[in-house]
Amino acid sequence: SGSSDPYCVVKVDNEVVARTATVWKSLNPFWGEEITLLLPRGFHSLTIYVLDEDTIGQDDVIGKVSLSHQQISAEPRGEWGAWQSGGQWDLSWHHGVPTLSPSAGVDRWLSLAPVNPDQEVQGEIHVELRVPEPGHPRVLRCHLIEARDLAPRDPSGSSDPFGRVSCCGHTLETAVIKKTRFPRWDEVLEFELPEGELGEAVLSVEVWDWDIVGKNDFLGRVEFFLDTLCPGPTRGWFQLLPFPSTTEDHRGQLGALRLAVRLLEDTVLPPHHYQPLIQLLTEPILCPAQSPEGTALAVLEEVTSGESRQDVATKLVKIFLDQGLAVPLLDYLTTRELARTTDPNTLFRSNSLASKSMEQFMKVVGLPYLHEVLKPVVNRIFEEKKYVELDPSKMELSQGRRISFKGSLLEAQVQERSLELLKGYLGDIVDAIVGSVDKCPLPMRVAFKQLRRRVEERFPLAQHEEVRYFCISGFLFLRFFAPAVLTPKLFRLREQHAEPCTGRTLLLLAK
């Protein structure tokens, strides 16, 4: 059809750890999914594969982006101050305890690389090398003990691995261990070394999958430079690596992936170490007599940039929820913004710290409530898959056949039926919201009541009577219900993204 149904698979050191939803019928998919992973400190690489989902047969691999630990760590990131020596730092909140973390990451378009089976290796090999000491016979002993977590190369999901060791022009092989990804050879292979200096002599240990028909499949390799090895035994587990890449530069030919990766290495101290920080942040809430301009919250609000406010607001809401002070925090921030606002029509329209904090507060406190209100209607929209379009320039009149057996419909007919469907869906959503007052979480209701009171105090004139309602609907509808209708997957209302037809219905409904 000239299109694809793309999704992403995330691997850490060749272990699949996450999968995105499929975006149907698109060559320009938007996922917008955020995945949080707990990684071992010694991980080597993060790889994202882009695949095309097929209902029949195996999914096609489009390409991949691979980032080493070193590549991610080499680009410092963080919003809490570039001025600190030794890189940037990020303040997180881990199980009720704040953590100060060095922050690094990548945020840019990255070209997809082709996926070559010889590059897709995984696992480790257990080897002992014994380099001859001076005055002893010049025999190098390579003890191939075992390997683990090898890549499956056979249709059965297993492999038939054997080891191949090469040194100074000679090659030896171990026995084949059938149907396993965790072979144990326990074989010693010996090589007679030439006289003189070893120079750049290399011992290459390779693992292959034996096939009775066709060529054997490569499983990985490790190289040892003999002049760097100490006389005597060297033993350990070594990560299997691919052959050096010989593929052409396919930059741009397979497309590109916009990726934002942030690596945080947390150091969590006992809770009492953080009490001065918590006291500093909560002081203006607990002791309101203090001058509002000199507080830590006021300073924090001034120094945070637009792109960092989301992160700052997320951390602040978590801290104050843990202290039971989330509603007073919102009151403090919204009161400060009200004091700066002269035109009520612009109230809370910007992505200020107050707006972002209220938005994050609703997500944390109100997600179960959001599901209860919206899920029945959203599920029905996904299941019915009705064609809805109001813009004549975007109409596909042939879609009218889905609605009528009399052939294509006129623009006016499609518009009329679309409007009727949208009104039906919207009516059900509004009825569900209006009828859910008692189900709305108490902290949200208290926060909105306080907000309304502050707005009435700031704009008391009769001509501004409606502002008290706009300020609440701006949060409740524009930053809570409407985004969830637009992208249900991001609010966990659905497991998959909407198909283009359903996505258009949701967009018009959200508008």
C-alpha positions in Angstrom: 0.0 0.0 0.0 3.1 2.3 0.1 2.8 2.7 3.8 3.9 0.9 7.0 2.5 0.0 10.5 5.6 1.0 12.6 6.4 0.2 16.2 9.6 0.3 18.2 11.3 -2.3 20.4 13.8 -1.2 23.0 16.8 -3.4 23.9 19.3 -3.0 26.7 22.4 -5.2 26.0 20.3 -7.3 23.7 17.5 -7.9 26.2 14.1 -6.7 25.1 12.8 -4.3 27.8 10.0 -2.4 26.2 7.8 -2.1 23.1 5.8 0.9 21.9 2.3 0.8 20.4 1.9 0.4 16.7 1.0 3.5 14.6 -1.1 2.2 11.8 -0.7 3.2 8.1 2.0 5.9 8.5 5.5 6.6 7.3 5.8 9.5 9.8 4.7 7.9 13.0 4.4 9.8 16.3 4.6 7.7 19.4 5.2 10.2 22.2 5.8 7.4 24.7 7.9 7.8 27.8 9.6 4.6 29.1 11.5 4.5 32.5 14.0 1.7 33.0 16.1 0.7 35.9 19.5 -0.3 34.4 22.5 -2.1 35.8 25.4 0.4 36.2 27.6 -1.7 33.9 25.2 -1.8 30.9 26.9 -1.5 27.5 24.3 -0.3 25.0 20.7 0.9 24.3 19.3 -0.1 20.9 15.9 0.9 19.5 14.6 -1.2 16.5 11.9 0.2 14.3 9.7 -2.6 12.8 6.7 -2.8 10.5 3.9 -4.9 12.0 2.5 -7.6 9.6 -0.7 -9.5 10.3 0.6 -12.4 8.3 4.1 -13.7 8.6 7.0 -12.2 10.5 7.3 -8.4 11.1 9.8 -6.6 8.9 12.7 -4.8 10.5 13.1 -1.2 9.1 16.2 -0.1 10.9 17.8 0.6 14.3 19.5 3.3 16.4 22.1 2.1 18.7 23.7 4.2 21.5 26.6 3.0 23.7 26.7 3.8 27.4 29.7 6.1 26.5 27.7 8.0 23.9 24.8 8.7 26.2 27.1 9.7 29.1 29.2 12.0 26.8 26.4 14.5 26.5 25.6 16.1 29.8 22.0 17.3 30.4 20.1 18.7 33.3 18.0 21.6 34.3 19.1 22.3 37.8 22.3 24.2 36.9 25.0 23.9 34.3 27.3 25.9 36.5 28.2 23.0 38.8 31.6 21.6 38.1 31.8 18.0 36.9 28.7 18.2 34.7 25.1 18.8 35.3 22.8 17.4 38.0 19.2 16.6 38.2 17.0 16.4 41.4 14.7 13.4 41.4 12.3 11.9 43.9 12.9 8.2 44.6 10.5 6.3 46.8 9.7 9.4 48.9 13.4 10.4 49.1 15.0 13.1 46.9 18.1 12.1 45.0 20.8 14.2 43.5 21.9 12.6 40.2 24.5 13.3 37.5 22.4 13.7 34.4 23.4 12.9 30.8 21.5 12.2 27.6 20.7 12.5 23.9 17.9 14.5 22.3 18.0 14.8 18.5 17.1 13.1 15.2 19.2 10.0 14.6 19.4 8.2 11.2 18.3 4.6 11.2 21.0 2.1 10.4 20.4 -1.2 8.5 20.1 -4.4 10.7 22.8 -6.9 9.7 22.4 -10.3 11.3 26.2 -10.5 11.8 26.0 -7.3 13.9 23.1 -8.6 16.1 25.1 -10.5 18.6 24.6 -11.0 22.4 25.9 -13.0 25.3 29.3 -13.6 27.0 32.0 -16.2 26.8 34.0 -17.6 29.7 37.7 -17.9 28.7 41.0 -18.6 30.4 44.2 -17.7 28.6 47.7 -18.8 29.7 50.5 -16.9 28.1 53.9 -18.6 28.4 56.4 -17.1 30.8 60.0 -16.3 29.7 62.1 -19.4 29.5 59.1 -21.7 29.1 57.9 -23.4 25.9 56.2 -20.9 23.6 52.8 -22.4 23.8 49.6 -20.3 24.3 46.8 -22.2 26.0 43.2 -21.0 25.4 40.7 -22.7 27.6 37.1 -22.2 26.2 35.0 -23.0 29.3 31.4 -21.9 28.4 29.2 -19.2 27.0 25.8 -17.8 28.1 22.8 -16.0 26.6 23.8 -16.5 23.0 21.6 -15.2 20.2 19.0 -17.8 18.9 19.8 -18.5 15.3 17.7 -21.6 14.6 13.9 -21.6 14.1 13.5 -23.5 17.3 14.7 -20.5 19.2 18.1 -22.1 20.1 21.5 -22.5 18.5 24.2 -25.2 17.9 27.3 -23.3 19.1 30.9 -24.1 18.6 34.1 -22.0 19.3 36.7 -21.1 16.7 40.0 -19.7 17.9 42.6 -18.2 15.6 46.2 -17.0 16.4 49.3 -16.4 14.3 47.8 -17.9 11.1 46.4 -21.1 12.8 42.8 -21.9 13.6 41.3 -24.5 15.9 37.7 -25.4 16.7 35.8 -26.9 19.6 33.1 -29.5 19.4 29.5 -28.5 18.5 27.0 -28.4 21.4 23.6 -29.0 20.0 20.4 -27.0 20.8 21.5 -24.6 23.5 22.2 -21.0 24.1 24.3 -21.8 27.2 27.0 -24.2 25.8 29.8 -25.7 28.0 32.8 -26.8 26.0 35.5 -27.1 28.6 38.2 -27.5 25.9 41.8 -26.4 25.9 43.2 -25.3 22.5 47.0 -24.8 22.2 49.0 -22.6 19.8 52.7 -22.6 19.3 53.9 -19.0 19.2 56.7 -17.9 16.8 60.1 -16.9 18.1 60.8 -13.3 18.8 58.5 -10.4 19.9 54.8 -10.9 19.7 54.3 -7.4 18.3 50.7 -7.0 17.2 49.8 -10.6 17.4 46.1 -11.1 18.1 44.1 -14.1 19.5 40.6 -14.1 18.1 37.9 -16.1 19.8 34.7 -16.5 17.8 31.4 -18.3 18.5 29.4 -19.8 15.6 26.1 -21.6 15.1 26.6 -24.8 13.2 24.1 -25.5 10.4 23.8 -28.8 8.6 22.6 -27.0 5.5 24.0 -23.6 4.3 26.6 -21.5 5.9 27.1 -21.3 9.7 25.7 -18.2 11.5 28.0 -15.8 13.4 27.3 -15.4 17.2 30.0 -13.1 18.3 33.7 -12.6 18.9 36.4 -11.4 21.4 39.9 -10.3 20.5 43.0 -10.3 22.8 46.2 -8.5 21.9 48.9 -10.8 23.2 51.5 -8.1 24.0 49.0 -6.6 26.5 48.5 -9.9 28.4 50.6 -10.7 31.5 52.5 -14.0 31.6 50.4 -16.6 33.4 46.7 -17.1 33.5 44.0 -14.5 32.5 40.5 -15.6 33.2 37.0 -14.0 33.0 33.7 -13.5 31.3 34.0 -11.3 28.2 31.1 -9.7 26.2 30.8 -11.0 22.7 31.1 -8.3 20.1 30.0 -8.1 16.4 32.4 -8.0 13.4 33.5 -4.4 12.6 30.8 -2.9 10.4 31.4 -3.0 6.7 27.9 -1.8 5.7 27.6 1.3 3.5 26.5 4.6 4.9 22.7 4.4 4.7 22.2 7.8 6.4 18.7 9.1 5.6 17.8 6.2 3.3 15.9 4.3 6.0 14.5 7.3 7.8 15.3 8.8 11.1 14.1 8.5 14.7 13.6 11.4 17.1 14.8 10.2 20.4 15.2 11.8 23.8 17.3 9.6 26.2 18.2 10.8 29.7 20.5 8.7 31.9 20.4 9.4 35.6 22.7 7.7 38.0 21.1 8.0 41.4 22.8 8.2 44.7 20.2 7.9 47.5 21.2 9.0 51.0 19.3 8.3 54.2 16.1 10.5 54.5 17.5 12.8 57.3 20.1 14.2 54.9 17.3 15.9 52.9 15.4 17.5 55.7 17.2 20.9 55.2 16.1 20.9 51.6 12.5 20.0 52.3 12.4 22.6 55.1 13.7 25.2 52.7 11.1 24.4 50.0 8.1 24.2 52.4 9.0 27.2 54.5 6.9 29.7 52.5 3.9 27.4 52.8 4.3 26.7 56.5 5.5 30.2 57.4 3.6 32.6 55.0 4.7 35.7 57.0 8.0 35.6 55.2 8.6 37.9 52.2 7.4 36.0 49.2 10.1 37.3 46.9 13.0 35.8 49.0 11.7 32.3 49.3 13.3 29.2 47.7 10.1 28.6 45.7 10.1 32.2 44.3 13.8 31.9 43.3 13.1 28.5 41.7 10.2 29.9 39.7 12.4 32.7 38.4 15.4 30.6 37.3 13.6 27.7 35.6 13.4 28.0 31.8 10.4 27.0 29.7 11.6 23.6 28.8 12.6 22.6 32.3 9.4 23.7 34.1 7.7 20.4 33.4 10.4 18.5 35.3 10.6 21.0 38.1 6.8 21.0 38.5 6.8 17.2 38.6 9.4 17.0 41.3 7.7 19.8 43.4 4.3 18.1 43.3 5.8 14.8 44.4 7.7 16.5 47.3 4.7 18.4 48.5 2.3 15.5 48.1 4.6 13.5 50.3 4.5 16.3 52.9 0.7 16.6 52.6 1.1 20.2 51.3 0.2 19.9 47.6 -2.9 22.0 47.8 -1.2 24.9 49.7 1.7 24.7 47.1 -0.8 25.2 44.3 -2.4 28.1 46.2 1.0 29.7 46.7 2.0 29.4 43.0 -1.4 30.4 41.5 -1.6 33.4 43.9 1.8 34.6 42.7 0.7 34.3 39.1 -2.5 36.1 39.7 -0.6 39.0 41.2 1.4 39.3 38.0 -1.6 39.1 35.7 -3.4 42.3 34.5 -5.5 40.8 31.7 -7.8 38.1 33.0 -8.1 36.7 29.4 -4.5 35.5 29.6 -4.8 33.9 33.0 -2.9 30.6 33.3 -2.6 30.4 29.5 1.2 30.2 29.6 3.3 27.2 30.6 4.3 28.8 33.9 5.4 26.9 37.0 1.8 27.3 38.5 0.2 25.9 35.3 2.5 23.0 35.0 2.3 22.2 38.7 -1.6 22.2 38.6 -1.4 20.0 35.4 0.9 17.5 37.1 -1.2 17.5 40.3 -4.3 16.5 38.3 -2.4 13.7 36.5 -1.1 12.2 39.8 -4.3 12.7 41.8 -7.0 12.4 39.2 -5.9 9.6 36.8 -8.3 6.9 38.1 -11.1 9.5 38.0 -10.2 10.4 34.4 -10.4 6.7 33.5 -13.8 6.3 35.1 -15.2 9.3 33.2 -13.7 8.9 29.7 -13.0 5.2 29.2 -16.5 4.1 28.2 -16.8 6.7 25.4 -13.2 6.4 24.2 -13.6 2.6 24.0 -16.8 3.1 21.9 -15.1 5.5 19.5 -12.2 3.0 18.9 -14.7 0.1 18.4 -17.1 1.9 16.1 -14.4 3.4 13.8 -16.8 5.9 12.3 -15.6 8.2 9.5 -15.8 11.8 10.8 -14.6 14.9 8.9 -15.8 18.5 8.9 -13.1 20.1 6.7 -14.1 19.8 3.0 -10.4 20.0 1.9 -9.7 16.8 3.9 -12.8 14.8 3.0 -12.6 11.5 1.2 -16.0 11.2 -0.3 -15.5 7.5 -1.1 -15.5 7.0 2.7 -19.2 7.7 2.4 -19.7 4.1 1.3 -19.0 3.1 4.8 -22.1 5.0 5.8 -24.4 4.5 2.8 -24.9 1.8 0.3 -26.1 4.3 -2.3 -22.5 5.2 -3.3 -20.5 8.3 -2.5 -22.0 11.1 -0.5 -21.9 14.8 -1.0 -19.7 17.0 1.1 -22.7 18.4 2.9 -24.0 15.0 3.8 -20.6 13.8 5.1 -20.4 17.1 7.1 -23.9 16.6 8.5 -23.4 13.0 9.6 -19.9 13.9 11.0 -21.4 16.7 13.1 -24.2 14.4 14.3 -21.6 11.8 15.4 -19.4 14.4 17.1 -22.3 15.9 19.0 -23.3 12.4 20.2 -19.8 11.6 21.4 -19.4 15.0 23.0 -22.8 14.9 24.7 -21.9 11.6 26.3 -18.5 13.0 27.5 -20.0 16.2 28.9 -22.8 14.2 30.6 -20.2 11.9 32.1 -18.1 14.8 33.4 -21.1 16.8 34.8 -22.4 13.6 36.5 -19.1 12.8 38.1 -18.8 15.6 40.7 -19.0 13.1 43.6 -16.3 11.0 42.0 -13.9 13.8 41.5 -11.0 13.4 44.0 -11.4 15.6 47.1 -7.9 17.2 46.8 -8.8 18.4 43.2 -12.1 19.9 44.4 -10.4 21.6 47.3 -7.6 23.0 45.0 -10.2 24.3 42.5 -12.3 25.9 45.3 -9.2 27.7 46.6 -8.3 28.8 43.0 -11.8 30.2 42.4 -11.7 32.2 45.7 -8.3 33.7 44.8 -9.5 34.7 41.3 -12.6 36.4 42.8 -10.3 38.3 45.2 -8.0 39.4 42.3 -10.8 40.3 39.8 -13.8 41.4 41.9 -15.6 43.5 39.3 -18.9 42.3 37.8 -17.5 42.4 34.3 -15.0 39.7 35.3 -17.6 37.4 36.9 -17.0 34.6 34.4 -13.2 34.5 35.0 -13.8 32.4 38.2 -15.2 29.7 35.9 -12.7 30.1 33.0 -9.7 29.6 35.3 -11.0 26.2 36.4 -12.2 25.0 33.0 -8.8 26.1 31.5 -7.2 23.4 33.7 -10.0 20.8 33.9 -10.8 20.7 30.2 -7.7 22.1 28.3 -5.1 20.4 30.4 -6.9 17.3 31.7 -9.9 16.0 29.7 -9.0 17.3 26.2 -5.4 15.9 26.1 -6.7 12.5 27.2 -9.3 12.5 24.5 -6.7 13.5 21.9 -4.1 10.8 22.8 -5.7 8.1 25.0 -2.6 6.0 24.9 -0.5 8.6 26.7 -3.0 8.6 29.6 -3.2 4.7 29.6 -6.9 4.8 28.5 -5.9 2.5 25.5 -3.1 0.0 24.9 -2.6 1.1 21.3 -2.5 4.4 19.4 -5.6 5.2 17.3 -5.7 4.4 13.6 -5.7 7.5 11.3 -9.5 7.5 11.0 -10.1 7.2 14.7 -7.3 9.6 15.5 -9.0 12.3 13.3 -12.3 11.8 15.2 -10.5 12.2 18.5 -8.7 15.3 17.3 -12.0 17.0 16.2 -13.6 15.9 19.4 -10.8 17.4 21.5 -11.0 20.7 19.6 
